[in-house]
Amino acid sequence: MSKLVKLMGILDVAEYLGISRQYVDRLARSGRLKYQKTSGGTIFFHSDVAAFKRKRLRQAKVDPRVRLRK
């Protein structure tokens, strides 16, 4: 049986991470967030976005400048 892969567009990623579309684009172009260019636009694998979010939250927990909302 084949495994389905969830794909996300830029707006989906922005909403999931709670950031702007422009910042998602900047993260992708800088190489901090993996993406794939297609004829229809830019797509992201959900697993890559979720891994980025986990890494970002881990870094925020140890950075004294960041105050996370409960």
N, C-alpha and C positions, 0 to 999 in steps of 0.2 A: 504494500500500500504506500502511495506517495505521501510525503509530508508537505502540508501547505505552509507557505512562507507568507507572513503578513508584511505588506509593504505600506509605506507612509509617504505622503507628499510633504512639501515644506510647511504648509499650514497645519497639517496634522502633527508634525514634529513640534512646531512652535507652541501649539496648544498643550501637547503632552508635557513639554518641558517648562511651560509657563514663561516663555520668552517671545521676542518679536520675530517675525519672518526674516527681517534683515539680519538679526543676530544669528539665526540658524544658517543663513547663507554665508555669513562670515566664518562661522565654525567649520562649515563644510569646505570652504575654499582654503582655510588655513590648515586643513588636515586633521583637525581635532575631532571631527564627526565624519564617519564614513558615509559615502553616497555613491550613486550611480547615475550618470546622465543618460537619458533616453530621448527618443525623438519627441516624446510627449512632455518632457520636463525632467526634473530631478526627483529621484526616489531614494528612500532610505529603508533599510531593513529594520523592523521593529526590535529585533534582538540587539542590533548595534546601538539604537537609540536608548533602549532600556539599560544597556551596559554603560553608556555615557552618563545617564542620569544617576545610576548607582555610584559611579566613580565621583561624580560632581558632589553628591550628598556626603560621601565619605570625606572628601576634601573639606567641605564646609564644616563638618563636625570638629575637625582638628584646627581649623583656622580661627583664631580668637577674634578676628575682625567681623566674622559672619554671625548673625543672630538668626537662627532658624525659628520659624513660627511653629507653634504646636498645633 
